[in-house]
Amino acid sequence: MIPNIVQGDRMSGLMVYLAGPGRANEHEDPHLVAGDAALMAWHDDSELNRDSALDIANSLDRARQFYGTEVPGGHVFHCSLSLSAEEGKLTDQQWGDIANDYVTAMGFTGDGGKAPAQWAAVRHGVSKNGNDHIHIVASMVRDDGTKWNDWKSKYKSQQVSRELEKKYGLNEIGSVRAERGVKPAELEKARRQGNPEPERHTVARTVRVCATASVTEAEFVRRARQEGLLVRPRFAAGRSDVVTGYSVAKRPPKGERAIWYGGNSMGRDLSLPKLREGWDSTPQNATEAVSEWTAAARNKRVVAPGRETTTPSAELWEKHANEVGELRQKLASTLYNDHQAWALAARETSAAFGAWSKRIETTPGPLAAASRELAKSAQLRRYPPATPKAGKVSARGATMIILAATSKSDRAAYALMFRQLAATAKAIHDMHKATGDLNRVRGLSASVIAATKAVEASASAHTVKREPMTLEKLRAQNPGLDEETLRARLVAGRSREGSAVPTKLTRGEGPTVHSGQVHGSEQQTQRGLER
């Protein structure tokens, strides 16, 4: 929620503007959502016009007019509280509660023992950029003629807004993480075309998947093209062998122009310097990357196809699933304030969910939504100067095999992979819960539960069930073993087969915060997501 404070000296002019059509005729149904009890009793939620606006202005101005108190810079306090377009809209009741909390915290009411100052909160629809917002107008002269203290008011307003974001579960501005937004026109285009999400989100998810599945920069370029993206590099000034950035676009229908998105504009973790931190860097790899970038820019065939063209063996499912399990175990001893480690884990897990979406969803659905929620946790407002490369303990292999798989997978391996990914998402969920990021907690909980249901529904179509092992088969495979050992192996093998899908996520009891800001135990990590 973004607060914007302006000080002025024309109460009537401001109120008439707020009740009017707006500079671009964007104001709709201007009305009060909160204010002094007498104002609310008289105007309630009726639509405001010029006469009612002047009447409200006169009420707000009464103390200054009576006492003749002069305030340097003007006696009118005007603050707009605005949400991002993606956050949608709040109800009048919610905005009214926020307005009351805001003016109380800012010292306009009589709660602090001083005389109150008159105020009102006006709502008149979304801005021309699609942002839901309200305007708080207050007199800086209290009812007893004293001045409201405006010392560091803008700083205080920022702090109050942060507290209100936490209280009402709004997107937190200025926190550790910050997601890239989308333009209102993009949201409107998606709505008009009947798409479940803006194109920017679809492209960003594809880039994140391709980058995580790749071990070199050249492989990333090839994978992005393989997934249907147009790719173009940004070369250093005067150079044709040094790539400093990139942009991508979804291949448009015939006759339409492509819409290009720069890496950093899609996500703070998708800039080329950030992506390079996860790839092998050698002089040879750099040369190969330039060749692939150049071929992509010229719309030529790839220079040297690599492992993105091969189908991984079935045995790799269990191997990479175990790697995700190792990542989850590592997170069990990771400090909550190690933001970079959590962001990296979130990016890789997001990519794995994104790859799974490509595998089973014809249009972006629950898995794509889970990928996006995790991507929000992957974007830091500030990154340390140097970032260690992704090690063996990661979800990169999972993303690769999910993205590359073309045939049905063993059901037990399929279930194990998703179970480990869901548990890793649960660990990230618990981290946000322990740090008080309730917005991320709700988003992750709902999206991963929905993704689990989607995987459950698709398990039969995308997996093959193992033929049950029998004593005769074991005897034939292990002719040297005695009967007692063979029977023991048969029992152990049946217990490992597992179900076709992960066990359902259940209500969790929340993480336990240990001393040193180390998060909950392995046992807590495996509890279900909080509904």
N, C-alpha and C positions, 0 to 999 in steps of 0.2 A: 504494500500500500504506500503510495507516494504522496507525501504532504507538500503542498506548495503555498507558502505564506506571502501575502502582499499587504502592505500597510498603505492606507489612503485617508482621504478626508471628505469623501462624498458618499455618505450612507445611502441617500435616496437614489443616486445614480447607479450604485452597485446593485441595489435591490431591484430596480427597474430592469436592469440588464439581465439579472438572473431569472426574472419572471417573464422576460421577453423571448423573442424567437431565436436569439443567438446570432452570431456573425454569419453563420452559414445555414441558418434556419434549422439548426440541429437540436434546439431545445424542444422537448415534448412534455406536456403535462407537468409544468413546474408546480411543486407543492412542498409543504414543510414535512419533514420527517421527525424533527425534534426541535426543542426550543423552550423558552420561558413558558411556565404553566398557563399564564394568561393568554399568550399568543396562540398556544396550541388549542386552548379552549375556544378561542374565537375563530381561528382559521382551520384548525384540524388538518385534514389532508385534502382540502378543497383545492382546485386548480387556481393558481395565482394569476392575477392580471395586474395592470398598471396601478389601479386604485389600491388593491390589497397590498401591493409591493410598497407603495408610498406609506400606507398605514403601518406596515411592519417597520419600515425605516424610521418613521417618527417615534415608534415605541422604543426601538433600540437606541435612538438618539436622545431620549428624554433627559437622562442624567447629565449629559454634556451640555445640553441647552439650558437646563435649570441652574447648574453650578457655573457654567462658563469656563470649565476646565480646558486648558489648552494642552495638547499632546504634540511634542515635536515630531514632524513627519506625518502627522495625521492620526486621528483617533479611531479609525476603522480598521479592525482586524479581519482579514479575509484569508481563509485557508481552504484549499480544495484537497480532499482525500480521494485518491484515484486508485482503482485496481487495473491490472493489465487486462487487455482484451481477452486473453485466454482463460482468465479466472471466471469469466461469466458475470452474472449479476447477483446481487444480494437483494433481499426483500427490504421493504420500507422499515420493518421492525428491526432487522439486523443493522441497517444503516442508522436507525435512531439510537440503538444501544451503543453503537460505536461512537456516534456524535456525543452522547451524554458522557461516556467514559473519557473521550478526548478533552472536552471542555473542563471536566472535573480535574483531570490530571494537569491541564494547563493553567489552572487556578482561576477560571472565570466564575465558578460557582462559590457559594458561601461555605463550602466544606472546610476550608482552611481557617475559618474564624473571621475572615474579612468579608466586607459587604460584597454581594454578587454583582456581576456585570451582565447586562442583557445580551442575549445571543439567540440565533436561530440557525437551523440547518435546512438547506434547500436542495431538493433533488429535481433534476429536469432531464432525465434520460442519459444515454451514453454520449460521449464526445464524438466528434467526427472521426476519431481514430478508433472508436469502438470501446472506449474505456468507461466502465460504470464508475460513477463518482458522486460525491455530494460537495456542497459548498457550505462552509461554516462562516457565518458573519457575526461579529461580536463588537460591542463597544469597549474601547480601552479605558473608559471612564466608569468606575463602579457606581452603584446606586447612592453612595454617600459622597460622591464627588472626588474621591481619591483615584489615582491612576493605577491601572493594572501594570504590573512589573513586566516589561518586555525584555529584560536582560537575558541574553542567550536564548531567546524564544525559538529561533529556528533550530538550534541544536536540540533543545528540549522537545520540540515537535517531532524531530526524527526519532528520539528515544521513545517517546510515547507511542509513536506509530509502530515501532518494533515490538513493543509490549502488546499492542492491540493485535498485531499479526499473529502472535503466539496464542493469545486468548481466543481469537475467533478462527484460528486455523487457516489464515490467509498466506499467500506466498510471501516469504520473508525477503525483504530487500536489504542488501548490505550484510547478509550473513556469509557463511563460509562458501556456500555454493550459490551459483547463479545460472539459471538456464537462459539460453537465447530465446527470444520471443518470436512471434510471427506477426506480420502486418494484418490489419483488419481486412484488407482487400484479399489476402490469401485465405482467410477464414471464410469470407463471403464466397469466394470462388469455389472452395471445397463444398460449401453448402449448396450452391447453385448447381454444381455438377453431380451432387449426390455422393460425394466421396466421404469416407469415414474419417479422414484426417487431411490436413493441408499437405500439399506436395512436398513442402520443405521437410516435414517430418518423415515422409516416406524415403526421400533421398538421403537424409541424414542417417536413418537406420541402416540403409544399404551400405553407405560409406563405412559406418562403424563396424558392420559385420565383415565387410571385405578387408578392412584394415586389421581387424583382430585375427582373422583367419590366415593372414599373410605373414611370412617371416622376412620378406624383403620388400623394398619399395617397388621394384619392378613387378613383383607378384601382385601387389595391391592394385597397380594400374590395370593389370590384365584382368584381375577378378572384378574390378569395378566395371570394366567394359563388358565382361562376360555376363554380368547381372543387368545389362541393358542401359548403363549410364554413359552419357557422353562425357568425356574427360578432356580438360585442357590445362596445361601447365602455365605458370607465370615465371618467366625467366628473369634472372637478374639483369639490370640495365646493361645493354651492350653485350650480353652474353647469350650463347645458345647451348651452353653445357652446364649451367648452374640453375637449378629450379628452386625458387624461393617460396612458392605457393601454388595453389591449384583451385580450380572451380569445376563443378560437375553439374549435369543437367539430366533430367529424365528425358528419354528420347520422345519427342513430341509426335502427335499424329501428323500425317502428311498435310502440308500446307500451313502448319502452325509453327510459330517460333519457339525455340527452346528457352526455358527460363533457367538461368545459371545461378548457382549458389556457391559462394566461397566457403572453404572449409571452416574458417573461424566463425563465419556468420551462421553456420548450422549448429555448432556446438563448440564450447571452449576447449573440449578435448579432441576436436577434429581438425585443428590447424595442422599444417604440414610439420612444423617443428615438434609438436606434441606426438603426432603419429610416428615420426622417425625414432622416437625414444623406444618404441617397441619392436623395431626391426633390426636385423643384423646389418651393421654398417662396415663395409670394406670398400676399397677403391674399385674393385671389380663390380660389386653390387651397385655402386654409385653410377658407374658407366652404363650398366645394363638398365638402370632406372631411367637415365636420360634418353636412351634409345626407345624405351617404351613410352615415355612421355611424348617424345617427338612423333612417334607413330600415331599415338592417340590424337594429338593436335591436328595431324594431317589426315585423320580418319583412314589410316592405313592398317593393314593387318598387324597383329602382334608380332614382335620380332622373334622372340624365343619362348614358345609355350612352356609352362612349367608344371608344377604339381597340381595346379588348379584344374588340369585336364584329366587327372587320374581319379579313380574311385578307390577310396581307402578300404582296406580289408576289414572284415566284420570284427576281427579281434580288437581293433583299435577303439571300438565303442567302449568296452570295459576299461581299457587303459586310460582313455581320456576322462571317463567318468570318475575313475579313481583320482586323477589329477585335480578334478574339481573338488573332490572330497578333501584332498590335501590342502587346497586353497581355503576351504571352509575351516579346517582345523587350524591353519595359520591365523585366520581372522579371530579365532577364539582367544588368542593371546596378543592381539593387536590393540594398542592404545586407541581410545576413542578420538583423541586429538591428533592421531597420525592421519590427517585428512588425505594425504596423497595416497597412502596405501588403500584406504577405503574407496577413494575415487577410482583407482586402478581396478580394484576388484569389481566395482559397480560397472565400469565400462566393459570389462570382459564378460561379465554375467549378462549385461544388457545385450551384447553382441550375440551371445549364445541363444538368448530368447528370440532375438531378431532373426537368427538363422533358422530357428525352429518355426517361426512364423512363416518364413519363406518356404519351409518344407511342407507345412500342412494347411496354411490359410490361403485361400484364393484371393481374398481381400483382407486388408489389415483388420485383425480381430483382437481377441484377448491376449494372445501372445505378443502381438505388436504393441499393445498397450502396456504390457508388463515390461517390454524392452524399453519403452519410452520412459516409464516411471524410474527404472534403474538408471537410464541415461541422465536423468535430472541429478542423481546422486554422483554422477561421474564428472560433473562440470564444476570446477573450483573457480572462485572469483580471482584468486591469486595462486600461482604455482611457485614452488621453490625454484631457485636458479638452476639446479641440476636435478634431474629425475633419473633414478636407476632404471635400467631396462628390465622388462618383464622377465622373471626367472622361470624355472621349470614349474614352480607351483603357480599355476594359472588356469584359466578357462579357455585359453587360446586354442588348444587342441580340440576342445569340445566344439567350439564354433566352426573350426575347419571341417570336422567330420560330419557335423549336422548339415552344414552348407553343401558339402560334396556328395553326401549319400544320395543314391538314386534308386536303390532297391530296398525291399523290405528288410528290416533289421530284426535281430533276435529280440523277442519280447522282454526277456529278463534284462538284457543290456539296455534296451530302450527305456525301461522303467527305472533302472539304476541311474542312468544319465539324468533323467528329469528329476529324480528324487534328490540327487546331489545339487543340481542347479537350484531347485526350490529351497533347499536347506541353506545354500549360500545367500540367496535373496533374503531368507529369514534372518541371517546374521546381519545383513545390511539394515534390514528393518529394525532389528534390536538396537543397533548402533544409533539410529535416528531416534528411537524411543528413549534411550538413555540420555541423549543430548537434548531432548525436549523439542525435536522437530516434528510436531504432530502432523503437519501437512504431508510430509514424506511418509510418516507411519501409515496414515489412512490410504494414501495412494498406493503404496507397495502392498499393503494387506489385501485390499480389494482386487488389485490387478493380478497378483500371483494366484490368489484363490480362483479367479476367473480363468486364468491360464491353465491351471491344473485341471479344471473341468473340461477345457478344450482338448487337452492331451488325453484325458480319460475317454472322451468321445471318439478320438481318432486312433486309439491304440489298436483296435482290431484291424483297421484298414492299412496301417503303416507298420505292422509288426507281424512276425511269424512266430508261432508258439513252438518251443522246443518239443521234440518227440520225447516222451517220458523215458527215462533211463530204466532199464530192467536188469535183473541179476544176470540174465543170460548175456546181455550186451557187455556188461562189466567183465564177466568171466572171459568173454572172447577178447576183450581189449587188454586184459591183464592176466594172462594164463599162469603166471607164477605166484599169484596171491592166493592165500587160503580163504576159505568160505567166510570166516568171521570178519576178516578185513574187508572183503568184498561187500558184505552186508552193511558194515559201518560206512563205507564210501557211498553206498546207495542212499542211506538215510541222510548223510551230510549233503549229497548232491541235490536231493529233493528239497531240503530246507533252504538251499541257496537260489532255487529257481525264482522265487518271488512271484508277485502278481504282475499282471500286464501293465499296471499303472502304479504310480506312487500311492502310498497310503494317504488318506485325506488329511489335509491340514486342519488342525483343530485350534481352539482358542488357547493362546499362550498365556503364561503367567507373567510375562515381561522379563527382561534381562536383569541380572544382578550386577551391580557396579562394584567392582573390587577396588581396593586401594590402589593408587597409581593410575587410576582411570583405565584399568584393563577390564574388558567387558566379560559378560557371563560365561559360564562353563560350557563344556562340550555338550553336556546334557541339556542345558537350556537352549543351545543353538538348534537342537533337533526338535524342540517343541514346535507346534503348529503356529502359523501366523495368527495374530490376534484379529478376530473378525471385527 
